[in-house]
Amino acid sequence: MVRLQKFLAQAGIASRRASEAIIRDGRVEVNGQVVTVLGTQVDPVKDTVAVEGRVIQPKSHRYVAVHKPKGVLCTRKDERNRRILTDLLPADWDLKPVGRLDRDSEGLIFATNDGAFALRITHPRYGVPKVYEVEVAAKVPRRVLRQLTIGVEHRGELLRAAHAELLETNRTRSWVRLELTEGKNREIRRMFATQEMEVTRLIRVEIGAVKLGELPVGKWRTLTETEIQTLLRKQ
């Protein structure tokens, strides 16, 4: 069972708030009867819901993992007609990116038409970990990694990694593995900027228990039911 206004929102009729107005206006019928009471419960399988005489079918949810290439924007449209994430997906799916990777970053990102799932993945209160492998144009000493886990301040914001690990390094270049639980704008690049270090490549390799793995650049795959349920569990 689901609230009527939520059913309408999930079916793509309107936002939940706008759906409430549609219900109050007497424009919705459930099994042939006009319903104006907010919070009315409906069974999407058994009940017939109509808006102004048109029967509404519940919108099926889709959840996909995408390997975003460098240069692709995580937005639904771009006034300069640059390549966007949904260009990599079937056009008739009408999916939205879950969170963001900046244009110069690569790796794992989800796309869905389930707003509740997107909120669960992106809101800091749920603490879904995201893991990145980062190339830095410098030798990164371990004291810097310790500082990043303690936290650094940049433009009035505290930026902090949950975990930081040095993968390899030489005199001019290092690869670092970072785990974050928040999604502040360009957070990793800003972290290293406070240490006067430049990030030259950034790849997200994990979100929760889902790994980028062997998914080719620019390709997508459907998340399994097990992956979806694992992501929705309390971290």
C-alpha positions as CSV (number, residue, x, y, z in Angstrom):
1,M,0.0,0.0,0.0
2,V,1.1,3.5,-0.7
3,R,-0.3,7.0,-0.2
4,L,-2.2,8.3,-3.1
5,Q,-0.1,11.5,-3.6
6,K,3.1,9.4,-3.5
7,F,1.6,7.0,-6.2
8,L,0.8,10.0,-8.4
9,A,4.3,11.5,-8.0
10,Q,5.9,8.1,-8.7
11,A,3.8,7.8,-11.8
12,G,5.1,11.1,-13.1
13,I,1.9,13.0,-12.8
14,A,3.3,15.9,-10.7
15,S,5.4,16.5,-7.7
16,R,4.1,15.1,-4.4
17,R,2.9,18.6,-3.3
18,A,1.3,19.3,-6.6
19,S,-0.4,15.9,-6.5
20,E,-1.9,16.8,-3.1
21,A,-3.5,19.8,-4.8
22,I,-4.9,17.6,-7.6
23,I,-6.4,15.3,-5.0
24,R,-8.0,18.2,-3.0
25,D,-9.5,19.6,-6.2
26,G,-11.4,16.4,-6.7
27,R,-9.7,15.4,-9.9
28,V,-8.6,11.9,-8.8
29,E,-10.7,8.7,-8.7
30,V,-9.9,5.4,-7.0
31,N,-11.9,2.5,-8.3
32,G,-14.4,4.9,-9.9
33,Q,-14.9,7.0,-6.7
34,V,-13.6,10.6,-6.3
35,V,-11.1,10.8,-3.5
36,T,-10.2,14.1,-1.9
37,V,-8.7,12.9,1.4
38,L,-4.9,13.2,1.5
39,G,-3.1,10.1,2.7
40,T,-5.6,7.7,1.2
41,Q,-3.9,4.4,0.8
42,V,-4.0,2.6,-2.6
43,D,-2.7,-0.7,-3.8
44,P,-0.8,-0.1,-7.1
45,V,-1.5,-3.6,-8.2
46,K,-5.2,-4.0,-7.3
47,D,-6.6,-0.4,-7.3
48,T,-7.5,1.6,-10.4
49,V,-6.4,5.2,-10.1
50,A,-7.5,7.8,-12.7
51,V,-6.8,11.6,-13.0
52,E,-9.5,13.5,-14.9
53,G,-10.8,10.2,-16.3
54,R,-7.4,8.9,-17.5
55,V,-6.2,5.7,-15.9
56,I,-2.7,6.1,-14.4
57,Q,-0.2,3.3,-14.6
58,P,2.5,3.1,-11.9
59,K,5.9,4.1,-13.3
60,S,8.5,1.4,-12.9
61,H,11.7,2.4,-11.3
62,R,15.1,1.9,-13.0
63,Y,18.5,1.9,-11.3
64,V,21.7,1.9,-13.4
65,A,25.4,2.2,-12.7
66,V,27.3,4.2,-15.3
67,H,31.0,4.5,-15.9
68,K,31.2,8.3,-16.6
69,P,34.0,9.4,-18.9
70,K,36.0,12.6,-18.4
71,G,34.3,15.5,-20.1
72,V,30.7,14.4,-19.5
73,L,28.5,16.6,-17.3
74,C,26.2,15.2,-14.6
75,T,23.2,17.3,-15.4
76,R,20.0,16.8,-17.3
77,K,20.6,19.6,-19.9
78,D,23.4,21.9,-20.9
79,E,22.8,25.3,-22.6
80,R,26.2,24.8,-24.5
81,N,25.1,21.4,-25.8
82,R,28.0,19.6,-24.2
83,R,27.8,15.9,-23.6
84,I,25.7,14.9,-20.5
85,L,25.3,11.7,-18.6
86,T,21.9,10.9,-20.0
87,D,23.4,10.9,-23.5
88,L,24.9,7.6,-22.5
89,L,21.5,6.1,-21.6
90,P,18.3,5.2,-23.5
91,A,16.5,8.5,-24.1
92,D,13.1,7.2,-23.3
93,W,14.1,6.2,-19.8
94,D,14.2,9.8,-18.4
95,L,16.7,9.1,-15.6
96,K,18.5,11.6,-13.4
97,P,22.1,11.4,-12.2
98,V,22.4,10.5,-8.5
99,G,24.7,13.1,-7.1
100,R,27.5,14.3,-9.2
101,L,31.0,13.8,-10.5
102,D,32.5,17.0,-11.9
103,R,33.3,17.3,-15.6
104,D,37.0,16.4,-15.2
105,S,36.3,13.4,-13.0
106,E,35.6,9.8,-14.0
107,G,34.1,6.6,-12.7
108,L,31.0,5.2,-11.0
109,I,27.7,7.1,-10.8
110,F,24.1,6.0,-10.6
111,A,21.1,7.2,-12.5
112,T,17.5,6.5,-11.6
113,N,13.9,7.8,-11.7
114,D,13.5,7.0,-8.0
115,G,13.8,10.2,-5.9
116,A,13.8,8.4,-2.6
117,F,16.7,6.2,-3.7
118,A,18.7,9.2,-4.9
119,L,18.2,10.9,-1.6
120,R,19.4,7.9,0.3
121,I,22.6,7.7,-1.7
122,T,23.4,11.4,-1.7
123,H,22.3,12.9,1.7
124,P,25.1,13.1,4.3
125,R,22.8,11.8,7.1
126,Y,22.8,8.4,5.5
127,G,26.6,8.2,5.3
128,V,26.8,6.1,2.1
129,P,30.6,5.8,1.6
130,K,32.1,6.7,-1.8
131,V,35.6,5.5,-2.7
132,Y,37.9,7.4,-5.1
133,E,41.3,6.7,-6.6
134,V,43.1,10.0,-7.1
135,E,46.3,10.9,-9.0
136,V,48.2,13.8,-7.5
137,A,51.0,15.7,-9.3
138,A,53.3,15.5,-6.3
139,K,54.9,13.1,-3.8
140,V,52.2,12.8,-1.1
141,P,53.7,12.2,2.4
142,R,51.7,10.2,4.9
143,R,51.3,13.2,7.1
144,V,49.2,14.8,4.4
145,L,46.9,11.8,4.4
146,R,46.6,12.0,8.2
147,Q,45.7,15.6,7.9
148,L,42.9,14.9,5.3
149,T,41.3,12.4,7.7
150,I,41.5,15.0,10.6
151,G,40.0,17.6,8.3
152,V,41.1,20.7,6.4
153,E,39.3,24.0,6.0
154,H,38.6,25.5,2.6
155,R,36.5,28.6,2.0
156,G,34.8,28.3,5.4
157,E,34.0,24.6,5.0
158,L,35.5,21.7,6.8
159,L,36.5,19.0,4.4
160,R,37.4,15.5,5.7
161,A,38.1,12.0,4.4
162,A,36.8,9.1,6.3
163,H,39.8,7.1,5.2
164,A,43.0,7.8,3.2
165,E,45.5,5.3,1.9
166,L,48.6,5.8,-0.3
167,L,48.6,3.3,-3.2
168,E,51.8,4.3,-4.9
169,T,54.2,7.2,-5.1
170,N,57.4,8.6,-6.6
171,R,59.0,12.0,-6.7
172,T,56.5,13.6,-9.0
173,R,53.3,11.6,-8.8
174,S,51.2,9.7,-6.3
175,W,48.0,7.6,-6.3
176,V,45.8,7.9,-3.3
177,R,42.7,6.0,-2.3
178,L,40.1,8.1,-0.4
179,E,36.8,7.3,1.2
180,L,34.2,10.1,1.7
181,T,30.7,10.1,3.2
182,E,29.7,13.6,2.1
183,G,29.4,15.0,-1.4
184,K,30.6,18.6,-1.2
185,N,31.4,20.4,-4.5
186,R,34.8,19.4,-5.8
187,E,35.7,18.2,-2.3
188,I,38.8,16.1,-3.1
189,R,40.4,18.7,-5.4
190,R,39.8,21.3,-2.7
191,M,41.3,19.1,-0.1
192,F,44.6,18.7,-2.0
193,A,44.6,22.4,-2.9
194,T,44.9,23.2,0.8
195,Q,48.1,21.2,0.7
196,E,49.3,23.0,-2.4
197,M,48.9,19.8,-4.5
198,E,47.1,19.4,-7.8
199,V,44.7,16.5,-8.6
200,T,45.4,15.3,-12.2
201,R,43.0,12.4,-12.3
202,L,40.1,11.4,-10.1
203,I,38.1,8.1,-10.5
204,R,35.2,7.0,-8.3
205,V,35.5,3.3,-7.9
206,E,32.9,2.4,-5.3
207,I,29.5,3.6,-4.0
208,G,28.5,1.7,-0.9
209,A,29.1,-2.0,-1.8
210,V,28.8,-1.4,-5.5
211,K,32.1,-1.4,-7.4
212,L,33.0,0.1,-10.7
213,G,34.8,-3.2,-11.6
214,E,35.2,-4.0,-15.2
215,L,32.4,-1.8,-16.5
216,P,33.8,-0.1,-19.7
217,V,34.1,3.7,-19.9
218,G,30.9,5.2,-21.2
219,K,28.8,2.1,-20.6
220,W,26.1,1.3,-18.1
221,R,24.6,-1.7,-16.4
222,T,21.4,-2.3,-14.3
223,L,21.9,-2.6,-10.6
224,T,20.9,-6.0,-9.2
225,E,18.1,-6.3,-6.7
226,T,20.7,-7.3,-4.0
227,E,22.8,-4.2,-4.8
228,I,19.7,-1.9,-4.5
229,Q,18.6,-3.4,-1.2
230,T,22.2,-3.2,0.2
231,L,22.4,0.5,-0.7
232,L,19.1,1.1,1.0
233,R,20.1,-0.5,4.2
234,K,21.2,1.7,7.0
235,Q,25.0,2.1,6.8
